[in-house]
């Protein structure tokens, strides 16, 4: 009497009749008395005996459970293979290193690995390489990625490079501002010495959110395994953030944005001299000496492009031009021996002169996040991915005496 069986994945599963001791599973190749049926995608249970006896019904149920397990295992296998396919690209970028040991990764591996995982939706790798998850569902940049982005913000002709940058670990920070200096007096022997105090006021740095969005093409994302491509993308974000930083350091409104120099320091503090369209040598000389001697050593000019043409034509009383062009591209031009920086956000009606390191503080909040979305209309219709970088910066005037300006009289 032949035994009843079904085949699952090339393995025979026997149905044990009452009083028969047959193995539950026997490899197909070991069975010779019965031909092995071809594996089928959806196996059909053999018909039960006309008069089921003993535990045949229980055996059938067990086989049903076995079939279900096979199907689930197959689904998991397929899912695992897909994950391995994605992870294979990441493994290639990270040269097969273990993500749990981030110290074994180079800075470039972390930067490219994080970005590629971000744009391809590999959240497990993003989480492993990032510094945490943001409240909006985005990821905090790895330190190496953030450092690369911050480095792109610092250039020889940016306002960030001129002012004092203060790292912030929270959204609000109080910084002291020296309003008065100690006074020195002479006293005779055994006479009471005069007391003196230095009075400190306070300025508040409140971090404001700044977002930059880049729509990246699918072709660019496919090439995101290369460090040069990712650094190009980082530089695009850096240029956008850098330009907005320049603007708010000079003209930020102080409510939804950091407080800019022109907002923090009132016109009454400046030297009220005419500026636009009718400059002469005496205006520049007077502005230079309006600034206290203690601040002149590290002083710099910040001038709008519209005023540069006029300033380059000014001559001193001996007929020499007061503007000295730079002999190196990496160095600024000079006026009266002090560096000149062009920045249109200062406005044509104002020319700033002072020690900007002591005049202004830029708060740099370390929390910088990134999020990817393909749900926007532009992303969907043009096969693009929206990459959104969010940073927080703060700014306020620090020492009002460190800065003077030529301004147009109201």
Beta strands, then each sheet from edge to edge (+ up, - down):
strand 1: 4-8
strand 2: 11-15
strand 3: 25-27
strand 4: 139-140
strand 5: 164-168
strand 6: 172-178
strand 7: 200-206
strand 8: 208-217
strand 9: 300-303
strand 10: 323-324
strand 11: 334-335
strand 12: 338-342
strand 13: 350-354
strand 14: 360-373
strand 15: 384-397
strand 16: 403-407
sheet 1: 1+ 2- 3+
sheet 2: 4+ 14- 5-
sheet 3: 4+ 14- 15+ 8-
sheet 4: 6+ 7-
sheet 5: 10+ 11- 12+ 9+ 13- 16+
end
